[in-house]
Amino acid sequence: MLDNYDIYDRQRLTLHCLITLQSPLSHIGEVAGNVSNLKTAKLLDLEGNPRNVFVYSGNALRNGMLRRRGTAAALEALGLQVNPDVHHTLFAGGRIDGSTANDMELDKRIRQLMPWLSVLGTAKPAGVFGSRNAQMVHGRLAVGSAYLVCYESAELIYREFPGILPADVLPRLGEYLEFKSRLVSDPFTPPDQEAVDAYRQAKADHLPYLRKALRLWTEHLTIDQSTRRDSTHDPALRRFLPGEQPEGQLSLVGEVPKAKKDKDKSDQMIASDRLIMAGSRLYSRWDLHTTQVETGWIVDALLQFAASPYLGGKSNRGNGLVQMEFWFQRGEDRGKFLSLATGQPSLSPTAKHAHNAYQDYLSVYQEFLAQAQESTELRGLLNG
């Protein structure tokens, strides 16, 4: 029944993703003592200077939004369980643990029976999916890191998706970049003095305004400082410690450790977290080379994410609540793809069509599983 699914009928599609923070966002790059610093990447700013800027990594978007949620939803819909090695291959990207092969028939079966894995790719270990050798399964989706919309990233975003920049900066930014482009309009010859002078004047006219209107990325920072008290120093809680409990209260501990006898060391600490403030926006580009079913699985995974749209760490404190909007681009065909907010997802006709194709695929798959429960080929592929 699944033989009618053509895994070679693929189209290229670009999705432009705008992330608006509804609460501060944490995405840790490194920790120094009790201070958590944000992840940054270097890029060239409007003047061509290398600058750091906050990024939310594409890998975190792929795994946090798609791989875990989308794969779990697919397995649940199909009522499937898998062994630990397959579980790791599906949910964690797998591993290469031996000599690799290029089994095209296995690759075809994987893409036919697991479109989520076809989209994301994985490193298939030896012995998984009934194949002795390890093998790379190449994904059909490239998820770009999400760059903070700010002064440092302005040129990158203007050349990719200018409409998300503040409307009042676009004329100045466009004019400045036009003069900048003229310097390399003919790379076979040095720019003439007139072009150089015009560029210098454009810098003087526009950059001070752009720097103020767009803001440096560090101006989007906020700091969350928290204190964790030592529970053993809380008078209201000391009664639960050995030697402090009221008469008749059962003690579940033995002898107090020697270190605690010798020195009453405090576990109290202060932690400081750098966050990107609420209201800030990030931009990420996604490039797909997918079947309609695979595109529909991506839509389904995004809908799963919309049920609890939190990115980054420290969501237990309410950090990372986001609203997301996607626009699609396929040649000259372009428009709104979908919007994600808590309990309020909105699909365009293009996204609905793809999602319906995936839902139809799942219905056929469920019938296929009911008829193929004793299939040794299916069991070998899905369980080892």
N, C-alpha and C positions, 0 to 999 in steps of 0.2 A: 504493500500500500504506500509506503514511503518512497517507492521507486519513482513516483511521479514528481517528487521534489527535486528540482534541477539546481544543484549546488553551484553550477557554473553560470547561472543567469544572474550576474552581478552588475551593480551600478555604482559609480563613484558619487559620493555625496559629502559635502562639507557642512558641518554644524558649527555655528558661532554661538558660544555660550556666555551669557552675562550672569554673574553671580552677585546678588545684592545681599549684604550682611544685615540680618535682622537683630543679631546680637554679636558681641565681640568674638573674633575668631582666633583660635590657637593652632599653630602648626609649627612645632618645635624643630629647629635646625640643630641646635647644640645647647648643652646645659653647662653653665659655669657656676659651680658651687650651688647656691640655692636660687639662682636666677636662670629662668628658661628663656632663651633667645629664639627669635623667629627664623624660619628658613628663608634664605635670600639667594638670589642669583645675580650674576653680573651681566649688564648689557650696556650698550652705548646710548648715551642720552642725546638730546637734541643738538648739542655742540660736538658730539663725537667723543665725549669723555666716558671712560668705563665707570659705571656706577652700580652699587648694590641696589636691589629692589626686592620687596617681598614677593614670593611666589608660593602658590599652593601646588605641589608637584602633580604632574599628570598621572604618575603611578598611583598616588593616593586617591585621585579621582576615579581611576579605573577600578581599583580594588575596593575602595570604600563604597562607591555608588553602584557599580555594575557587577563585579565578579561575585562578591559574597551574596548580595541581595538577589541578583538576577538568577544565579545558579541555584540558590536555595529555593526560590520560588518555582523554578522549572522542575526540580526534583520532587518538590512537594506536590505539584500539579499532576505529575506522572506517577506518584506513589512509589518512588525508587529509593533504595538504600544502596550504598556502595561500601567497599572495604576501605581500610585506612589509607592505602597507597593511592587508590583512585580518588579518595576524598582530598588528599593533599594535592593531587594533580589538578583537580577541579577548582578548589577553593584557594590554593596558595601559589599556583603557577608551576608546581612540579619541581623536578630537578633532573639533571643529567648525571647518571651514575655508572656509565659504561660506554662501550663503543656505540656510535650512532648509526642509524640506518635511514634510508629514504624510501619507505614503503608507501607508494602512491595509493595502493588499494586500501591500506589502513587509513591513510589521510582522508580518502574519500568517505569511508564508513564513519569516521569521527565527525566529519562535517555534515553528514547526512543525519546522524543520530544525536549529535550534540552541537546544535548551532551556537550555543553560548560559548563553547570552547573554540569553535571556528572563529567567532568574533574576537575573542580575547587572546587566543593562543596559549600554549603551555609547553613546558619541557617534560615530555613523557618519559618516566623512568623505565628501566629494563623490567620486563614482565608485566607491565600495566597494559590494559586493553588487549590482553592475549598475545602480545608481541614480545619476543625474546629481547630485542635490542631497544636501546633508548632512541628517542626520536623527537625532533623539534616539530611542533605544530604551530605554524606561523599564523598570527592573528590578522584580522582584516580591519582593525580599528586602531588609529593613532590618536591618542588623547594628549593634547599639549598642556603644559603647565599653565595654571591660571595666574596671570600677572595682575598685580594691583594697578588700577587705573590712577595714574599719578603723573607728575612731571617727568620722571625718569623714563617711564614706559610710553610716553605720549606718541613718539614717532612710530614705534612698533604697532601700537593700536590704531593709529591714524591710517597706516598703510594696509591694515587688515580689515578693520571694521569701524570706520570713523564716526558713525552715527551715535555711538555710545559715549563719545566725549561731550563735555558741556558745549551747548550750542554757541555760546558767546566766544569760545576760544577758536572755533573752527576757521573763521576767515583769516585770523592772524596766523594760526598754525599752518594753514594751507599755503598762504603767501610766503611764509618763511621757508617751508620745505621746497617750494618751487624755486626760490633763489638758490637754495642749497643744492638742488638737483642740477641746476645749470652749470655748476662747477665741474660736473663729470658728464655733461651731455655728449662730449666727444672725447672718449678716453685716449684717443691716439695723440692728442695735443694738450698741452697745459691750458688751463682756463685763461682767458684774456683778462687784462687788468680791470676792465669795465665790469665783468662778471664778479670778480673778487670784491671790488668796491661795493657793488650792489648787495652782495651777501653780507658784508660787514655792516652795511647800513640796516639791512633787515634784522640782523642780530640785535643791534642797538635799539631798533624800533619795537621789536616784538618779544624778545626773550624775557625782559623784566616783567612784562605783563603776564606772559605764559607761566613763568615760575610762580607768580603770586596766585593766578587763577587756578592752576592745576595742583599746586601744593607738592612739596617733596614727600617721598613715601614715609619718612620718619614723622611727618605731621599727622599721619593716620594712626600713630601708635597710641596705645593706652596701657596703663600698668595696673595689674590686679595683684595686690599684696594680701596674703592670707597668713593667719597664725594658727598653728595646730597646737593646742594646749596639751600638756602632759596630763593624762587622765588620772595618774596616781597622785597628782597634787591637788585634785579637786576634792574639797572637803565633803561634798555631797556624794562622792563616789568611792571614797577611801574605805567605806564599810565593807566593800566587796573584796578587799585585799586580805591575805593571811594575817592573822593576829589582830585585825581590825573589825572582823565580823561580829555582829551581836550574838549573844548567847543563844544557842539552838540553831544557828544558821550553818548549813552543811558546807564544808570546805572541800573543794575538788582538787586542790593542789597539795603537793607534798612539802618537803623542806624548801625554804626560800633559798634561791641560788646564792652561792658565796659572794659573787660580785655585788649583788644587791645588799648583802649584809655589810660589806666593807664600805660601799659608797652608794649613796642614794643619787644616782645619775638621772638628770632630767632628759626627757625625750621631746621637750617643747621645741618648736622650730618656727621660723618665719620663711615663707616662700614668696618669690616675686616672679610673676609671669608677664611677659610682653605679649600683647594682643593687638590685632587690627580692630579698630573701633567700629561699632555698629554704623550702618549707613554707607560704609565704603563699598566699592565695587571691584570685581575682578573679571578678567576676560580670558577665555580659553578657546582654542580652536581644535575641533575634532574632525578627522578625515576618515571616511568610511569607504570600503570597497566590499559591499555586502549584498546578499540576496534580500528579497523583500521580507522573508521570514526572519533573517538575522537582524535586519533593521527593526522589525517588530519586536524581537526579543530585547533590543536596546530600549525601545519605548517602554516595554513591560518592566524592565529593571528600573528605569527612571520613575515609573509610577510606584514601584515598591519603595523607592527612596523617598518619594513625596509623602508617604505615610508618617515619616519621622525625618524631616530634612535637616539633619545636623552633619556638619563637616568638622574635621579636625578633632583635637583632643578636648578633654574637660567638658564634654557635653552634659555630664552630671551636674555641672554648675550652670547649665543653660547656655554655655558658649557654643558658637558655631551654627546657630539657627540661620538658615538661608532661604532666599527666594531665587529661583533660577528661571531664565528664559533662553530658549534655543531658537535660532533662525537657521533655515536651511538654504543651501546654494548648490544648484546643479546646472552648470552652464549659465544660460540666461534666465533659467527658472529659479526664483528665489522668493522667500517669504517667511512668515512665522511658522515654526515647527511645533513647539509646545511650551507651556509655562508650568512651573512646579512651585507650589506653595503649600503650607500645611492644610491638608484636607481640601485643596482647591486646585487640582491639576486641570489643565485645559489643553486639549489636543486639536491640532489643525486637521483638515481633511487628509493631508499627506501623511501625518503621523497616525491617524485613525486607520487609514488604509493598510499601512504596514502592520499595525497592531492586530487588526482583524486577520491578516494573513498568518501571523504567528499563532493566534488563537485557533484558527482552522487547522494549522499544523499540529497543535497539541491535541485537538480532537481526534485527528487521524492517528496520531502517535498512541493515544490511549487505546484505540481499537486494535492497533498493531500489537501493543503489549498484551492485550487480552488474548490474542490469537497466537502469540509467540512466547508464552511463558516457559515452554520447554525448549526453546531455541538455544542450543549450545553456543552458537555464534553470538547471539545477543548477550547471554550470560558472560561469555568471555570478554566481550567488549566493555560491558558496564561493571563487571566485578573482578577483573584481574586477568 
